[in-house]
Amino acid sequence: MILIAGPCVIESKEQIFKIAEYLKPYNEKYDFYFKASFDKANRTSLDSYRGPGIDKGLEILNEVKEKFGYKLLTDIHETWQVKKAAEVVDVLQIPAFLCRQTDLLVEAAKTNKIVNIKKGQFMNPADMKYSVLKVLKTRGCNEVSYENSKKYGVWLTERGTTFGYGNLVVDMRSLVIMREFAPVIFDATHSVQMPGGAGGKSSGKREFVPYLSKAAAAVGVDGFFFETHYNPDNALSDGPNMITPEMLKDILKDIDCINKCKEK
């Protein structure tokens, strides 16, 4: 099972190393990727914290790789960031609002890195095949299928659909639909986000993360994405929907149990 975990954004080197330490038990048990963003380019407010920037952020992530031996995942927002990020990380993540951005998808596809495309909150899951095809065609494959995407390194991630009034809803059918095109990751923490909100900050309800995670495991996915922080209530981004390491431990126990039952 693929497991992606780590904080929303790099707040400091100390913060990143502390969270990375908490996640050590999962590196041997799962196909583990440590996630952190060097820049959050789609914050609600101009005054919101965005991160240390690409150069300092990648420097910190590279130190995590050297110290812990983790594979890394980070977001890219513009084409010029691709080559720099690809020198350090193992997975280039296309943010949800950019999932149809042809130039960004093609530039990411020109690297030898896995490309993880997050389904836009506005997207029909069936239409994500065309984003996948942009990457596959760039890599010399003209047919969209789960097997081809696995071979050529393309993932899709579900993170909910805009319902209105600052809420998201996860239609579990989307997991089945998108899994025809590529391995599917369920983003359990962003799926409980409540975009926008009072004071120019997004909110969220992390108490629903365990329930959605178990539902996704029962439906069947290739992996899970959990933004994790030791003190989410004081995090500089996405705090209300991030979970603690203790919550992650309990959730993974339930997921493992469901997966074992499905294997019988």
Disulfide bonds with the S-S distance in Angstrom:
none
